[in-house]
Amino acid sequence: MAIEQPITGAVLEWALATAKYSHLQLDYDLQFAPGSTLSWINGAKPNQGQLRKLAKALNRPPSFFFLPNPPTVTSVVAEFRKFAGTDVVPGPETLEAMRLAGRIQKTTAWVRDQTKETPIAIPIAKKSENVEEVAERLRRWLNWSTAWQLSADQSDSSVTKQFRVQLESNGVLVMHQSLDEGVTRGFSLASGTAPLIAINTRDPYRARLFSYAHELVHLASGSTAVCDVHDVSDNTETFCNRVAAAILMPRIEFGDHVRSKLGGRKVSSLEDVALVRTRFRVSLRAAAIRAETLGLASIGLYDLVNRRAEVKKRGGQFIPGNERVKPVIRVDEFGTSFIRTVESGVSAGILKSLQAANLLRLSEKEWTLARQLALSGPEAR
């Protein structure tokens, strides 16, 4: 009888993430039964032969997997400091979301490679380029309609949700995660086959809209980044902020609107910013950045606005029977782009329905509903 090896599931999960391996790919490469690696992460135990294969594939000694806890993660913190240009360190929620995002990205890249999907061709953005030209290029790639964005018939939530739809329609993975409050706005993981954006669901819709655009610019510049809520002086962050603001507030439309509202004077107070930002459904910070970039603001406006944080209103009345079911939650968390990719893997025969369900932490019945929701579009959710 094969002797079970008492490995620690969290250590195996850490080794997979560090090696940039998805559990699906590991099962496939090592010819394990589908779902084997995930079952070991969740508490089942491999036999001695399976452990040897795991150790060799992940470049770790077998004894490593008997550790009681994963090693302390330091690389993500270093990356955060490098790209955000700040001494603020992401907390456990951001680090956990990044580990999850890494697994989602690797799985997506593997499935898209196996099914011969066309690489995601996000227009390239360079810091040496003109901000307005980069913004226009990205706006065209997204097929984003400024006229629709400014329509009185739209709401903050509808505009923000549609921006996500446009990103996902172009193959970008867009995840919604609860990230550390007061620390992380979102992050992006660059890739030619599975570019990924993660957004903090604790932020209000207007802040999320700007974060979508900001992280898209990071992807266009080929950079992986964790973006915080604090003011930074990093050149890359400044460039991403200015391009993101230009995507959402085109020069002519925004300039005409400011002049019509303020009668030709410069934007100089919080009240002014609140007045001119409403039509574009953007955050106070985004509007201040745009006004300063176009020379429509008094010196120091952004610093003034940045001291006032916009906080998402909490809660709302709980109505029994109106709860969101798990498949709906998973579609929102993982995004339709990922779920559609997984479904293409199932259709191609390289994934099984059980594996697809396990990826989203769902039963097979729940996976069927999640798949239907993702394929039906946002109006079905």
Secondary structure, 3 states (H helix, E strand, C coil): CCCECCCCHHHHHHHHHHCCCCHHHHHHHHCCCCCHHHHHHCCCCCEHHHHHHHHHHCCCCHHHHHCCCCCCCCHHHHHHHHHHCCCCCCCHHHHHHHHHHHHHHHHHHHHHHHCCCCCCCCCCCCCCCCHHHHHHHHHHHHCCCHHHHHCCCCCHHHHHHHHHHHHHHCCCEEEEECCCCCCEEEEEECCCCCCEEEEECCCCHHHHHHHHHHHHHHHHCCCCEEEECCCCCCHHHHHHHHHHHHHHCCHHHHHHHHHHHHCCCCECCHHHHHHHHHHHCCCHHHHHHHHHHCCCECCCHHHHHHCCCCCCCCCCCCCCCCCCCHHHHHHHHHCHHHHHHHHHHHHHCCCCHHHHHHHCCCCHHHHHHHHHHHHHCHHHC
